[in-house]
Amino acid sequence: MFKNLKVLELSSVLAGPAVGMFFSELGAQVVKVENKTTNGDVTRKWKLPNEKKSDLSAYFCSVNYNKNYVFLDFNNQKDRTELEILIKNCDIIITNFKGEDAAKFGLGFEDCKKINSNIIYAHIGGFKTNSKRVAFDIVLQAETGFINMTGNEKEFAKMPVALIDVLAAHQIKEGILTAMLLQSKEKRAYKVSTTLEETAIASLMNQSSNFLMARHQAKPLGTLHPNIAPYGEVATTLDGKKLILAIGTDHQYEVFSKIIRMESKWRDRFKTNQQRIEGRKLLIEIINTKTKEILSDDLIEKCFEKNIPIGEINTVEKVMQSETAKSMVLEEIIDNQKTKRIKTVAFELTS
């Protein structure tokens, strides 16, 4: 799709490299420039205890695929000349410079535009309120309200992936694609920028509207949903499996209650979503007394037949064994090491 597109990745860690990998998966020529003085992207060293010291980290490999890796020192004149050639010959630059680093290195939008008048310059910052702050995902999750909503009443929890980085990558991809559409009408330079902070706040979605419109203060609910029940509640079956419920309508609840043979008095007591929200603790206790009498496969099959949203709580290992996941694995040899990752492009385009 992007066979003739040239992308220069001047970013590290997760968000920027994920954007670069998006374009590389779609055929673009992506050059990833890493800092020679620090032995490259810091995530090369973010290894699990069982990973070999000499190997690339699985973390690094997750967002680096089909790229050309170049190690440069921005303060070295020879390397600087090589970098300017790369800027002149590329279509898109992806950066995540902190604070005033772009200006310090002479690699801001205006600098790059002088070298390449048609450049699309994409920048992912950390904090909109303070560009000099070091920005790591868990701090953003904390400061933008996410961690105050996760976990349970006893302890907080973070998302087990760098969610804000992933979402910021999507924001920048959308911005770049928008700039490319604009360039099809008028060839000129464009700057696309976002911050992890703005991305996180934009992603609060219904939780932000709950506060803005109803002054509802979100609190840790574990897997539960503040507006719907039983949605996120966990049901245990006869064979000990844990199933998660996602019942979003009164009709779905009525059908589900009949599947598990709930007594009519409980069906009537929790007939509406508002009643279920108010009495959700008692409701899930009653549901579990019924589901513990049913084998998981039987319950899932009956729910599927009646279009009731329900699912197993699976391990990553089990997910990776699915046919869908297997079809999404990308393999590549980097530095004589066989690497694997799941592709980031999860859409199909047909005509």
N, C-alpha and C positions, 0 to 999 in steps of 0.2 A: 504493500500500500504506500509506503514512504521510501521506496527504493532509492530515490535520488536526494533524499533529505539528509542534511548533515547537522548533527547535534554535538555541541561541545558541553560536556558536563564538568563544571567547576564546583561541584558540591560533594558533600560526604554524608556519612551516617545513613539515614533511611529515606526521608522525603524526596530530596533531590535525585538520588540514585534511582528511586522508584519511577520517577518521571522519565529519566534516561532509559530505563529498561522498557517502559511502555513503548517508546519510540523504536528501540532496538528490536523488540518483538515484532513490530510491524514493518521491519525491513530497513529502517534508517541506519545510517552510518554514525555510530556514537563513539566519540572519543572521551574517555574519562581521564581527566587530569588530576593526579594525586600529588600531595606535598612530598617532595623528595627528602626534605629535611626531617620529617617525622615518620618516615617509612610508610607513607601512604595513608589511606582512609583508616581512621581509628577502629572501625568495625572489623578490620582484618584480624584484630587481636581479641575481639569479643567472643571468646571460645567457651564451650561447655567443658566441664572437667574431663570428659572422656575424649576430647578432640586432641589430635597430635599437635605438638608445639610447632612442627614444621609446616602444617597444613593451613590453608585458608580457613577462616571460620565459616560455619554454616550461615551465620548471621550475615556476613558480607555477601555470600553467594546468593542469598535470598532476593536481593535487588540488583545484582550485577550479573548480566547475561548478554552475550553477543556484543561486547564492547571492546574497544582497543584501549589499553591502559598505558598512559604516559606519565612518567614521574618528572616533575619540574620544580624548580626553585624560583619563585616569582622575583626574588631579589638578585638573581643571577642574570647578567645581560644576555648571555647566549640563550639561556632558557626563555628569557623574556621575548627575544626575537622569534623563537619557535612558537611561543604562545600567540603572538600577534599574527603569525601566519595562519594558525588554526582559527583565530577569531575572524580573520579576513575571509576565510574559505568556508565558514559554517553558516547555517541558516538560523540556528537557535542556540542560545547560551543559557544554561541552567546554573544558578548560583545560590549559595546560602551563606554569604559572608555576614559576619557578625559586626554590628555597630558601624564603625567607620573604616573597617578593613577594606571594603571595596575602593574607597577613596585613597586609602594608604597605598594600595597596590596599583592604583590607576586602572581599576577594572569595573568602574561604575557604568551605568547605562550611557551617559554622555561620552565617557572615554571609549567605550566599545563602538558607539555609533560613529565616532570619527574614523575608526578603523574599517567598519563595515556599515554603510549607510542604510542597509535594508535588514539589519539584525532584529530578531525577536529576542528580547532580553528578559528572562524569567528569574525572579528573585523570591526566595522563601526566607522570610525573617522569623525571629523568635517572638519577642514581645512588641506589640504595637506601642505600648505605653512606655517602653524603655528598650531601645534597640541595642543597648550595650550589654544587656543581661544575657548570661548563658542560658540557653533554652533547651531543656530536655523534657521529653514527653511526659514523664510522671509529674513534673512540676506544673506543666500546663494542665494536666488532668486535675491536679489539686486546685490550682488558682482559678480555673474556669468552671468550677462547680461539679465536675464529673465524680471525683472521689467522694464528695459529700453525699452522693446519691448511690454509690456502689457499696458492696459489702453488706453487712447487716447491722443490727443495733449494737452489737458487741465490738465489732472492728471494721475498719475500712478495707477496701480492696481496690486494686487498679485493674484496668483492662489488661489482659495478658499479652496483648500486642501493642506496639506504639501507635495507638489509634489516631492520635492527633496528627502524627507524621503522615499516616496513610491518607487521612482526609485532606491534609494540606497538599499532598501530591495530586489528589484528584482536582482540587481547586486550581492548581497551577496548570494541569493538563487542559482543563476546560478553558482557562485563560489563553494558553498558547494556541489551542485550536481556534478560538475566537479571533485571535490576532492573525492567524493564517487565512481565515476567511476574509478578513479586512484587507489583507495583502493581495488577495485575488482581485480586489477592486482598485486598490491603490498601493503600489509598491513603496513602502517606507518603513522606517524603524518603529517598533513598538516595545514598550516596557510592560510586562505583566508582573504583578507583585501581590503577595499575600504574607500573612504572618501566622504562626501557629496559634497565637492568641485569638486572632479574628476568626480563623478556621474553627477553633474549638467553640467559640461563642455562637457562630453561625450554625453549628451542629447540635446545639441544645434542643432545637426543634420544638416538640410539644412541651418539653419541660420549661422552656423559656416562656412560651405562651401561657402555660398554666400559671406562672407567676405574674406575667404582665396583665392578664385578663382576670384571674381569680385570686391573685395574691397567695397562691399555693406554694409553700416552701417545701421543695422536694427533700426527702430524707432517705437514708439507706434502707432499701427494701429487698436486698438480695436479688433474686430473679423476678420479683413481683413488679406489677405495673400499677402506677398510681390511679389510672383512670378505668381499668378493666379488671374483672375477676370472673372465673379463675384463669388468669393469664400470667404465666410464670410460676404458678404453683406446681409442686412436684408430687406426683402420685406414685406410690410403690405397689408393685404387682405381686401375685402369688409366688412367682419365681425370683423375687427380690430385685427386679430391674426397676430403675428410676425413669419415669416418663414425665415430660414437661407438657403442661396444658397451655393452650393459647385460644381459649374460647372467647370470642369477641362479640357475639350477639346473643340475644335472649333465645332465639330459635336453636342455636347451636347448643346452648346450655340445656334446653329442654330435651333435645335428642340425646345428648351425652348422659344426662341423668337417667334416661330410660335404658341406655346401653348398660350402665353399671347397676341397674335395678335399684335406684334410689327410691325410698319411700315417698309417696305422694305429698306427705306433709312437708318434707324438706324441699321437694320440687316447688311447692307453692310458696314456701317461706323465702326462697331465693330466686323468685321468678324473674325479677328485673336486675339489671346490672347494678343499679344503685343499692339494692338490697344485698347483692353479693359483695360489693365493695365494703359495705358497712359490717357485714358478718363474715368476712373472708376467712378468719381464723377458724371459726366453727365449721364453715363450709368445707375447707380442705380436710379437716378431721373426719367429717362424714364421708367425703369422697374416698379417703384412704381406707376406711373400714370396708368399703365396697370393692375397690380395686385390688385389695390384698386377697380377694377371693377369686381373682381372674388372672389367668396366664397372660403375660405381656403380649405374646404373638396374637392371641385371641382378641385382646382389647384393641390393639393397634389395627388389626384387620377390620374389626367392626366399625372403628372410628373412620378408617379410610373409606369404607363402603358408604358411610353417611356424611362424608366430607367434613368431619370434625378435626380441627387442627390439633395434632398431638405428635410428639416425637421422642425418640430415645436420647438420653444424655450420653453421647459417645466420646470416646477418647480420640486424640489426634491420630493415634495408631490405627484405630478402626476406620476413621475417615480416609486416611491415606490408602487403605485397602479397597476403597470403593472404586468402581469402574470410572466414575466421573473424575475423581482425584487422579487416578492413574493416567487418564487421558490428558491431564493438565500439567504433567511433569515435564520440565525442560532439563535436558542434560547437556553438559558442556565440559570440555577439558580446559582448565585454567592452571597454568604453571605445572603441567604434568599431573594434575590432580582431577579425578572425576568429580564433578560437582552436580548437584541437583537442586531444583527449586520449582515452586508452582508458578505457572505463568500469571502475569498480572492482567493480561488482556482476557477478559471473560465474556466478551460479546462476539457475536457473529454478524458479519455484514454481507448481505446477499442482494441480488438485483433480479 
